[in-house]
Amino acid sequence: MVIPLVSIRLKVGPKGQIVIPKVFREAYGIKEGGEVIVEPTEEGLVIKKPPSKEELLRKLKEYHEKRKGTKPAKLGELKGISLEDEFDEVWGIEE
């Protein structure tokens, strides 16, 4: 369920804490003790559910298929590679 066009102003508590309203927690399946991802954007922070195990496996399989046929790296070849860029490429994150 997605709640369209709703904005709620929240107070920031001690240590920068906010409480996600119940209506949002229920709509997005956020449970006590669960995890969320906080992603910085130019407009502010985005709070998202982490990908499911199935989604993680699908992304890793896609990445593996894309890399098939490439030669394994040799010692020293990876020192100029940015792991952050590789991660962003796998997950489709644009700067």
Chimera marker file (.cmm) of the C-alpha trace (Angstrom):
<marker_set name="trace">
<marker id="1" x="0.000" y="0.000" z="0.000" r="1" g="1" b="0" radius="0.5"/>
<marker id="2" x="1.303" y="3.446" z="-0.867" r="1" g="1" b="0" radius="0.5"/>
<marker id="3" x="-0.033" y="6.553" z="0.843" r="1" g="1" b="0" radius="0.5"/>
<marker id="4" x="-0.088" y="9.256" z="-1.861" r="1" g="1" b="0" radius="0.5"/>
<marker id="5" x="0.615" y="12.931" z="-1.313" r="1" g="1" b="0" radius="0.5"/>
<marker id="6" x="0.810" y="12.903" z="2.464" r="1" g="1" b="0" radius="0.5"/>
<marker id="7" x="3.388" y="14.894" z="4.367" r="1" g="1" b="0" radius="0.5"/>
<marker id="8" x="3.723" y="14.887" z="8.122" r="1" g="1" b="0" radius="0.5"/>
<marker id="9" x="6.000" y="17.184" z="10.078" r="1" g="1" b="0" radius="0.5"/>
<marker id="10" x="7.881" y="15.273" z="12.782" r="1" g="1" b="0" radius="0.5"/>
<marker id="11" x="9.834" y="16.509" z="15.786" r="1" g="1" b="0" radius="0.5"/>
<marker id="12" x="13.411" y="15.357" z="16.125" r="1" g="1" b="0" radius="0.5"/>
<marker id="13" x="14.114" y="13.947" z="19.567" r="1" g="1" b="0" radius="0.5"/>
<marker id="14" x="17.249" y="13.161" z="21.524" r="1" g="1" b="0" radius="0.5"/>
<marker id="15" x="20.115" y="11.819" z="19.456" r="1" g="1" b="0" radius="0.5"/>
<marker id="16" x="18.346" y="12.822" z="16.213" r="1" g="1" b="0" radius="0.5"/>
<marker id="17" x="15.561" y="10.274" z="16.630" r="1" g="1" b="0" radius="0.5"/>
<marker id="18" x="12.200" y="10.520" z="14.862" r="1" g="1" b="0" radius="0.5"/>
<marker id="19" x="9.125" y="8.334" z="15.298" r="1" g="1" b="0" radius="0.5"/>
<marker id="20" x="7.677" y="6.992" z="12.058" r="1" g="1" b="0" radius="0.5"/>
<marker id="21" x="3.897" y="7.372" z="12.411" r="1" g="1" b="0" radius="0.5"/>
<marker id="22" x="1.914" y="4.151" z="12.801" r="1" g="1" b="0" radius="0.5"/>
<marker id="23" x="0.005" y="4.655" z="9.541" r="1" g="1" b="0" radius="0.5"/>
<marker id="24" x="3.313" y="4.682" z="7.619" r="1" g="1" b="0" radius="0.5"/>
<marker id="25" x="4.824" y="1.771" z="9.571" r="1" g="1" b="0" radius="0.5"/>
<marker id="26" x="1.761" y="-0.367" z="8.845" r="1" g="1" b="0" radius="0.5"/>
<marker id="27" x="1.534" y="0.677" z="5.186" r="1" g="1" b="0" radius="0.5"/>
<marker id="28" x="5.183" y="-0.173" z="4.515" r="1" g="1" b="0" radius="0.5"/>
<marker id="29" x="5.571" y="-3.190" z="6.803" r="1" g="1" b="0" radius="0.5"/>
<marker id="30" x="8.051" y="-1.568" z="9.179" r="1" g="1" b="0" radius="0.5"/>
<marker id="31" x="8.071" y="-3.532" z="12.430" r="1" g="1" b="0" radius="0.5"/>
<marker id="32" x="9.667" y="-2.924" z="15.812" r="1" g="1" b="0" radius="0.5"/>
<marker id="33" x="13.221" y="-4.254" z="15.690" r="1" g="1" b="0" radius="0.5"/>
<marker id="34" x="13.124" y="-4.236" z="11.878" r="1" g="1" b="0" radius="0.5"/>
<marker id="35" x="15.498" y="-2.321" z="9.669" r="1" g="1" b="0" radius="0.5"/>
<marker id="36" x="15.139" y="0.566" z="7.228" r="1" g="1" b="0" radius="0.5"/>
<marker id="37" x="17.567" y="2.180" z="4.828" r="1" g="1" b="0" radius="0.5"/>
<marker id="38" x="18.190" y="5.914" z="5.085" r="1" g="1" b="0" radius="0.5"/>
<marker id="39" x="19.418" y="7.297" z="1.776" r="1" g="1" b="0" radius="0.5"/>
<marker id="40" x="20.636" y="10.884" z="1.352" r="1" g="1" b="0" radius="0.5"/>
<marker id="41" x="19.372" y="12.769" z="-1.710" r="1" g="1" b="0" radius="0.5"/>
<marker id="42" x="19.686" y="16.365" z="-2.827" r="1" g="1" b="0" radius="0.5"/>
<marker id="43" x="16.199" y="17.077" z="-1.477" r="1" g="1" b="0" radius="0.5"/>
<marker id="44" x="16.695" y="15.355" z="1.886" r="1" g="1" b="0" radius="0.5"/>
<marker id="45" x="16.656" y="11.885" z="3.393" r="1" g="1" b="0" radius="0.5"/>
<marker id="46" x="14.645" y="8.981" z="1.989" r="1" g="1" b="0" radius="0.5"/>
<marker id="47" x="13.621" y="6.168" z="4.342" r="1" g="1" b="0" radius="0.5"/>
<marker id="48" x="13.152" y="2.843" z="2.524" r="1" g="1" b="0" radius="0.5"/>
<marker id="49" x="12.533" y="-0.779" z="3.336" r="1" g="1" b="0" radius="0.5"/>
<marker id="50" x="15.603" y="-2.906" z="2.711" r="1" g="1" b="0" radius="0.5"/>
<marker id="51" x="15.399" y="-5.163" z="-0.338" r="1" g="1" b="0" radius="0.5"/>
<marker id="52" x="14.018" y="-8.649" z="0.267" r="1" g="1" b="0" radius="0.5"/>
<marker id="53" x="16.267" y="-11.690" z="0.082" r="1" g="1" b="0" radius="0.5"/>
<marker id="54" x="14.636" y="-12.508" z="-3.255" r="1" g="1" b="0" radius="0.5"/>
<marker id="55" x="15.451" y="-9.029" z="-4.601" r="1" g="1" b="0" radius="0.5"/>
<marker id="56" x="19.053" y="-9.311" z="-3.399" r="1" g="1" b="0" radius="0.5"/>
<marker id="57" x="19.446" y="-12.697" z="-5.067" r="1" g="1" b="0" radius="0.5"/>
<marker id="58" x="17.896" y="-11.418" z="-8.316" r="1" g="1" b="0" radius="0.5"/>
<marker id="59" x="20.267" y="-8.417" z="-8.414" r="1" g="1" b="0" radius="0.5"/>
<marker id="60" x="23.304" y="-10.598" z="-7.669" r="1" g="1" b="0" radius="0.5"/>
<marker id="61" x="22.297" y="-13.091" z="-10.381" r="1" g="1" b="0" radius="0.5"/>
<marker id="62" x="21.859" y="-10.250" z="-12.884" r="1" g="1" b="0" radius="0.5"/>
<marker id="63" x="25.295" y="-8.904" z="-11.956" r="1" g="1" b="0" radius="0.5"/>
<marker id="64" x="26.826" y="-12.383" z="-12.245" r="1" g="1" b="0" radius="0.5"/>
<marker id="65" x="25.265" y="-12.896" z="-15.692" r="1" g="1" b="0" radius="0.5"/>
<marker id="66" x="26.526" y="-9.490" z="-16.814" r="1" g="1" b="0" radius="0.5"/>
<marker id="67" x="30.062" y="-10.359" z="-15.667" r="1" g="1" b="0" radius="0.5"/>
<marker id="68" x="30.153" y="-13.802" z="-17.357" r="1" g="1" b="0" radius="0.5"/>
<marker id="69" x="32.979" y="-14.140" z="-19.790" r="1" g="1" b="0" radius="0.5"/>
<marker id="70" x="35.148" y="-11.508" z="-18.130" r="1" g="1" b="0" radius="0.5"/>
<marker id="71" x="38.592" y="-12.547" z="-16.972" r="1" g="1" b="0" radius="0.5"/>
<marker id="72" x="39.358" y="-12.717" z="-13.251" r="1" g="1" b="0" radius="0.5"/>
<marker id="73" x="41.450" y="-9.801" z="-12.039" r="1" g="1" b="0" radius="0.5"/>
<marker id="74" x="45.166" y="-10.239" z="-11.534" r="1" g="1" b="0" radius="0.5"/>
<marker id="75" x="47.097" y="-8.956" z="-8.549" r="1" g="1" b="0" radius="0.5"/>
<marker id="76" x="47.337" y="-5.158" z="-8.712" r="1" g="1" b="0" radius="0.5"/>
<marker id="77" x="44.677" y="-4.683" z="-11.425" r="1" g="1" b="0" radius="0.5"/>
<marker id="78" x="41.960" y="-3.631" z="-8.984" r="1" g="1" b="0" radius="0.5"/>
<marker id="79" x="43.837" y="-0.901" z="-7.144" r="1" g="1" b="0" radius="0.5"/>
<marker id="80" x="42.274" y="1.764" z="-9.374" r="1" g="1" b="0" radius="0.5"/>
<marker id="81" x="38.727" y="0.383" z="-9.065" r="1" g="1" b="0" radius="0.5"/>
<marker id="82" x="36.237" y="2.141" z="-6.795" r="1" g="1" b="0" radius="0.5"/>
<marker id="83" x="34.196" y="-0.368" z="-4.822" r="1" g="1" b="0" radius="0.5"/>
<marker id="84" x="31.557" y="2.339" z="-4.290" r="1" g="1" b="0" radius="0.5"/>
<marker id="85" x="31.196" y="2.773" z="-8.067" r="1" g="1" b="0" radius="0.5"/>
<marker id="86" x="30.938" y="-1.004" z="-8.520" r="1" g="1" b="0" radius="0.5"/>
<marker id="87" x="28.249" y="-1.186" z="-5.810" r="1" g="1" b="0" radius="0.5"/>
<marker id="88" x="26.330" y="1.720" z="-7.342" r="1" g="1" b="0" radius="0.5"/>
<marker id="89" x="26.460" y="0.037" z="-10.758" r="1" g="1" b="0" radius="0.5"/>
<marker id="90" x="25.078" y="-3.236" z="-9.376" r="1" g="1" b="0" radius="0.5"/>
<marker id="91" x="22.215" y="-1.522" z="-7.568" r="1" g="1" b="0" radius="0.5"/>
<marker id="92" x="21.469" y="1.044" z="-10.274" r="1" g="1" b="0" radius="0.5"/>
<marker id="93" x="22.273" y="4.034" z="-8.078" r="1" g="1" b="0" radius="0.5"/>
<marker id="94" x="22.830" y="7.243" z="-9.996" r="1" g="1" b="0" radius="0.5"/>
<marker id="95" x="24.748" y="10.220" z="-8.695" r="1" g="1" b="0" radius="0.5"/>
<link id1="1" id2="2" r="1" g="1" b="0" radius="0.2"/>
<link id1="2" id2="3" r="1" g="1" b="0" radius="0.2"/>
<link id1="3" id2="4" r="1" g="1" b="0" radius="0.2"/>
<link id1="4" id2="5" r="1" g="1" b="0" radius="0.2"/>
<link id1="5" id2="6" r="1" g="1" b="0" radius="0.2"/>
<link id1="6" id2="7" r="1" g="1" b="0" radius="0.2"/>
<link id1="7" id2="8" r="1" g="1" b="0" radius="0.2"/>
<link id1="8" id2="9" r="1" g="1" b="0" radius="0.2"/>
<link id1="9" id2="10" r="1" g="1" b="0" radius="0.2"/>
<link id1="10" id2="11" r="1" g="1" b="0" radius="0.2"/>
<link id1="11" id2="12" r="1" g="1" b="0" radius="0.2"/>
<link id1="12" id2="13" r="1" g="1" b="0" radius="0.2"/>
<link id1="13" id2="14" r="1" g="1" b="0" radius="0.2"/>
<link id1="14" id2="15" r="1" g="1" b="0" radius="0.2"/>
<link id1="15" id2="16" r="1" g="1" b="0" radius="0.2"/>
<link id1="16" id2="17" r="1" g="1" b="0" radius="0.2"/>
<link id1="17" id2="18" r="1" g="1" b="0" radius="0.2"/>
<link id1="18" id2="19" r="1" g="1" b="0" radius="0.2"/>
<link id1="19" id2="20" r="1" g="1" b="0" radius="0.2"/>
<link id1="20" id2="21" r="1" g="1" b="0" radius="0.2"/>
<link id1="21" id2="22" r="1" g="1" b="0" radius="0.2"/>
<link id1="22" id2="23" r="1" g="1" b="0" radius="0.2"/>
<link id1="23" id2="24" r="1" g="1" b="0" radius="0.2"/>
<link id1="24" id2="25" r="1" g="1" b="0" radius="0.2"/>
<link id1="25" id2="26" r="1" g="1" b="0" radius="0.2"/>
<link id1="26" id2="27" r="1" g="1" b="0" radius="0.2"/>
<link id1="27" id2="28" r="1" g="1" b="0" radius="0.2"/>
<link id1="28" id2="29" r="1" g="1" b="0" radius="0.2"/>
<link id1="29" id2="30" r="1" g="1" b="0" radius="0.2"/>
<link id1="30" id2="31" r="1" g="1" b="0" radius="0.2"/>
<link id1="31" id2="32" r="1" g="1" b="0" radius="0.2"/>
<link id1="32" id2="33" r="1" g="1" b="0" radius="0.2"/>
<link id1="33" id2="34" r="1" g="1" b="0" radius="0.2"/>
<link id1="34" id2="35" r="1" g="1" b="0" radius="0.2"/>
<link id1="35" id2="36" r="1" g="1" b="0" radius="0.2"/>
<link id1="36" id2="37" r="1" g="1" b="0" radius="0.2"/>
<link id1="37" id2="38" r="1" g="1" b="0" radius="0.2"/>
<link id1="38" id2="39" r="1" g="1" b="0" radius="0.2"/>
<link id1="39" id2="40" r="1" g="1" b="0" radius="0.2"/>
<link id1="40" id2="41" r="1" g="1" b="0" radius="0.2"/>
<link id1="41" id2="42" r="1" g="1" b="0" radius="0.2"/>
<link id1="42" id2="43" r="1" g="1" b="0" radius="0.2"/>
<link id1="43" id2="44" r="1" g="1" b="0" radius="0.2"/>
<link id1="44" id2="45" r="1" g="1" b="0" radius="0.2"/>
<link id1="45" id2="46" r="1" g="1" b="0" radius="0.2"/>
<link id1="46" id2="47" r="1" g="1" b="0" radius="0.2"/>
<link id1="47" id2="48" r="1" g="1" b="0" radius="0.2"/>
<link id1="48" id2="49" r="1" g="1" b="0" radius="0.2"/>
<link id1="49" id2="50" r="1" g="1" b="0" radius="0.2"/>
<link id1="50" id2="51" r="1" g="1" b="0" radius="0.2"/>
<link id1="51" id2="52" r="1" g="1" b="0" radius="0.2"/>
<link id1="52" id2="53" r="1" g="1" b="0" radius="0.2"/>
<link id1="53" id2="54" r="1" g="1" b="0" radius="0.2"/>
<link id1="54" id2="55" r="1" g="1" b="0" radius="0.2"/>
<link id1="55" id2="56" r="1" g="1" b="0" radius="0.2"/>
<link id1="56" id2="57" r="1" g="1" b="0" radius="0.2"/>
<link id1="57" id2="58" r="1" g="1" b="0" radius="0.2"/>
<link id1="58" id2="59" r="1" g="1" b="0" radius="0.2"/>
<link id1="59" id2="60" r="1" g="1" b="0" radius="0.2"/>
<link id1="60" id2="61" r="1" g="1" b="0" radius="0.2"/>
<link id1="61" id2="62" r="1" g="1" b="0" radius="0.2"/>
<link id1="62" id2="63" r="1" g="1" b="0" radius="0.2"/>
<link id1="63" id2="64" r="1" g="1" b="0" radius="0.2"/>
<link id1="64" id2="65" r="1" g="1" b="0" radius="0.2"/>
<link id1="65" id2="66" r="1" g="1" b="0" radius="0.2"/>
<link id1="66" id2="67" r="1" g="1" b="0" radius="0.2"/>
<link id1="67" id2="68" r="1" g="1" b="0" radius="0.2"/>
<link id1="68" id2="69" r="1" g="1" b="0" radius="0.2"/>
<link id1="69" id2="70" r="1" g="1" b="0" radius="0.2"/>
<link id1="70" id2="71" r="1" g="1" b="0" radius="0.2"/>
<link id1="71" id2="72" r="1" g="1" b="0" radius="0.2"/>
<link id1="72" id2="73" r="1" g="1" b="0" radius="0.2"/>
<link id1="73" id2="74" r="1" g="1" b="0" radius="0.2"/>
<link id1="74" id2="75" r="1" g="1" b="0" radius="0.2"/>
<link id1="75" id2="76" r="1" g="1" b="0" radius="0.2"/>
<link id1="76" id2="77" r="1" g="1" b="0" radius="0.2"/>
<link id1="77" id2="78" r="1" g="1" b="0" radius="0.2"/>
<link id1="78" id2="79" r="1" g="1" b="0" radius="0.2"/>
<link id1="79" id2="80" r="1" g="1" b="0" radius="0.2"/>
<link id1="80" id2="81" r="1" g="1" b="0" radius="0.2"/>
<link id1="81" id2="82" r="1" g="1" b="0" radius="0.2"/>
<link id1="82" id2="83" r="1" g="1" b="0" radius="0.2"/>
<link id1="83" id2="84" r="1" g="1" b="0" radius="0.2"/>
<link id1="84" id2="85" r="1" g="1" b="0" radius="0.2"/>
<link id1="85" id2="86" r="1" g="1" b="0" radius="0.2"/>
<link id1="86" id2="87" r="1" g="1" b="0" radius="0.2"/>
<link id1="87" id2="88" r="1" g="1" b="0" radius="0.2"/>
<link id1="88" id2="89" r="1" g="1" b="0" radius="0.2"/>
<link id1="89" id2="90" r="1" g="1" b="0" radius="0.2"/>
<link id1="90" id2="91" r="1" g="1" b="0" radius="0.2"/>
<link id1="91" id2="92" r="1" g="1" b="0" radius="0.2"/>
<link id1="92" id2="93" r="1" g="1" b="0" radius="0.2"/>
<link id1="93" id2="94" r="1" g="1" b="0" radius="0.2"/>
<link id1="94" id2="95" r="1" g="1" b="0" radius="0.2"/>
</marker_set>
